[in-house]
């Protein structure tokens, strides 16, 4: 696996484009383990969502600049074109969607939680699927919104897109914001733990079937 | 030989012998579950032991709290690679619960949770002082995202075996894989053998 390109994606995040020879494919929404090996053989690994659809020609990850952490700082600051590391996976099959599974599809992201959901939208676009799809994104700021330049393309393909900027006049997702999207057959919620806990609680109060709601949480709530 | 990540040093664990292979230590307490935290898991709480038992037993919350309690301090290991050291829990040994039910010809168990989650374990991994039904974490009521009001605690196996929001143990003569176990995860999940996926 070789790094083909690195580019800034938004404030505080970069996209890493990888060449992955022999990749056996994945489902939109799945993750991979990035395994780094140090000079002396020490190795460690962390899971990252795959940002691209199986149909995409490229294979991308999106790395947030985290202040601490063991793997993300290296990926965010040190990594450059031509670097090599190992990938294992894909994993996280329970958080994935295929167009044949139909909809309505409701995708809800907090911050970097948009990454696996972007893979699902791209999968819908690239398969020419007409599945009823809504994307609800909660971001702190406009400058930090990931994939902002792609939202118009999503809308043009019939995807409803709602964005709330919580530090620029918006408020955190509540029943009033989520009710208009109706009850979906497949709901995917990804974001920081507190965001996912709050949002899934609202969804259940609105009458969504718990079995239809898949959740992916990141950033451990300090115990 | 895997490629070397140029300039990567990593954080060396202070106590490497305590980390199973492929794990790293975290001070956080990440929350992993397939779906939402069930909002009503504490309502009409009861815990049932059924299946291959001489007497099906159901205990309510007050009865649970009246049982002899233990406060194990253990290291826990998640299959997503994090480990957390010295976690302290309050609960009752599964041995105590099983004694009330009296297993008959049982060699396996399936834990059933309020959200429909299931996970399977050999009975030997639930007995002999190795597993608990717990309702406190670090002296506080167990928070719902971490499995409150009560979860299974089987710290010598990967933590997906420690079912959150557990409501029943079904004892069986033969093994019957649970949610993750039919989705590619290892049937037993011993972190020291790095039994993450089927075939490991």
Interface residues (C-beta under 8 A of the other chain):
Chain A: X33 X35 X36 X37 X38 X39 X42 X43 X44 X45 X46 X47 X70 X74 X78 X83 X84 X85 X86 X93 X94 X193 X196 X197 X200 X201 X203 X204 X210 X211 X213 X214 X215 X217 X218 X219 X220 X221 X222 X223
Chain B: X2 X3 X4 X5 X6 X7 X8 X9 X10 X11 X12 X22 X24 X26 X27 X28 X29 X30 X31 X32 X33 X34 X35 X36 X37 X38 X39 X80 X81 X82 X84 X87 X115 X116 X137 X138 X145 X183 X184
